[in-house]
Amino acid sequence: DLRAWGVKMNDQQDKTLINQSISVALLIDNPHLISVIGEIRWKEWGHPPEPEDVAWWVDITRREAGRDRLPVTWVAIDQLGQAVGAVGLDTFDIPERRDRSPWVVGVVVAPLHRSNGIGGHMLATLELWAKNCGYPQAWVGTGGRAIAFYQKCGWELVESIHRPSGEEVSILTKVL
């Protein structure tokens, strides 16, 4: 790491260096990381209206770890072999919008690794895989600051829906 030698780097150089030290691989090829990714997702979303049991998050992560067909999950791995994030693609995510497919799901980067370009790196890997599998377009349902993240990655906001839980979900799409 050049920073260890006192070399000053701007934000873009810093993100490039971090991305070079992060690999993105299929979770199915790294089964030892399934529980880690499940726990990262649980810490992020394991509160109402979502399930609160960490075992549920680990189980869903295991079920989303496909290879050639949906669902599939990619994991970001640092140079020490530790999982620092994940991104999935599944047939659907929003019950109200089952007419659209596929959906990006479970995008998360561990808090200490955020704002370093890892999420964008994972998403770009997933988008390329989806395009190569013949999917012309993908969808994501999200909210809050994640909306700006997706827009920065080239996704277009197309609608907002109000869920029965009271949650507002923004739907974004991208032609792959």
N, C-alpha and C positions, 0 to 999 in steps of 0.2 A: 504494500500500500504506500503510494507516494507521499501521503500525508504524514506517515511515520518519519519521513526524512525532512519534514518541515516545508515541503512544497505546498504553496498556497494554491487552492483550486477554486474555480467558480462553481456555482450550483450545478450547471450542466455537466462540467467535467467530473464533479463529485458523483452525480447520478450515473454517468457513463461508467465510471470505475466500479460503482456498486453493482450495476447491471452485469458487468463482466465477471464479477465474483459470485453471481447468483446464477444457478442453473434452473431451468424449468423442465420438469419431467412428468410423465404420467404417474399419478398416485399409485395405480395398480402395480407399477414396477418398483415401488417403494412402500410396500405394505407396512413396514415398521413405523411409518409416519402417519398412518391412518388415525390412531388415537390422538396424536399431537394435533393434527388438523381439526379433529372433532372437538378437542378442548379449546383450541383457538376460536372456533366458531361458537362454541357454548359461551365463552367469556364475552364474545361480541353480541350475541343475540339470545342467550339463554334466560330471557325474562318475558313475562306476558306481553303480547298475546302468543309468543312463541313457546315451545316446550322448555321447561326449566331443568330437566334431567340431563346431566352430561352424557349418560349412556345413550340417550336418544340421539344426540349430536354425533357421537362416535359411530353408532349404527348407521345413520343416514349417510355419513361420510364414507363408510365401508361400502354401502350399496351404490353410491355414486362413483365409485372407482372403477369405471369401465375402461375398455381399450379401443374397440373398433366400432362401437355403437353407443348411443346415448343410454344412460347418463355416463359422462366421462369427467374426470377431474384432473387438473394439472396442479402440481405443487412446486413452489419456489424453495430451493434448497441453497443454503449458504455454503461457503467453502469448508465449514466444519461438519457438513452433512446434516445440519439442523433445518427443520421446516420453518419457514418464515412467512408463508402465505399459501393461498390456494384459490383456484377459480374453477368452477364447474360449468358444464353445459348439459341441459336436460330437455326432455320433450316439452314440458310446460312448467310454469312456476305459479302463475296467477290463474286460479280456477275460473275467474270471470273472462279470461282470454285464452281459452283452450284452442281457439281457432288459429293461433299463431304458434310457430315453432321454428327453431329451438330457442330456449331461454338460457341466458347466463344466470348461474345460481351460485350462492355460497362464496362470493368474492370477499376475501379477507386477507389483510396483511397484519402480522403481529405488531402491536403498538410501537415497539422500539424500532421497527424497520419502516415505518410509514414515511411518506414524502420523499422517498429516494428513487422513485421510478419503478419499483418492483411490481406494483399493481398493473401499471401500463405494460410492462414487459410480459407478465403472465397473460394479460388480456390479449395482447398481440399474438402470442403463441396460440392461444385458444382460437382466435379468429382465423388464423392461417389454417389450423387443423380443420375447423368447420368448413371453410371455403374449399379445402382439398377434398372434403367428404361430400361436396356437392350442395351444401346449404348456401343459398344465395343471400340470405338475410338472417339476422339474429335479433333477439329482443331481450330486454332486461326490465324488471320492475324494481324500483328503488326509491329512496327519499333522502332528504337532508343534503349533506355536503357531497354525497356520492353522485348526485346529479351532475355537478360541475366536473367531477372526475371523468364520468363517461363522455360528457360533451367535449372535454379536452382531448379525449381519445377518438373523437370523430363520430360519436353517437348523437342522434337527433331526438329531442323530446317530442313525442307525438300526442300524448294525452296524460291526464291525471284521473285516477279513479278513487272513490271513497269506499273502503272496505267495510263490511258489516261490523268489524271490530272498532271502527272509528278511525283507523289508520288511513292516511292518504298515501297512495302509491303513484309515483310518476313512471310512465312507460316510455322507454327510449328504444330506438332501433338503429341498426347499422346495416347497410348493404355491404356484403363481404366481397 
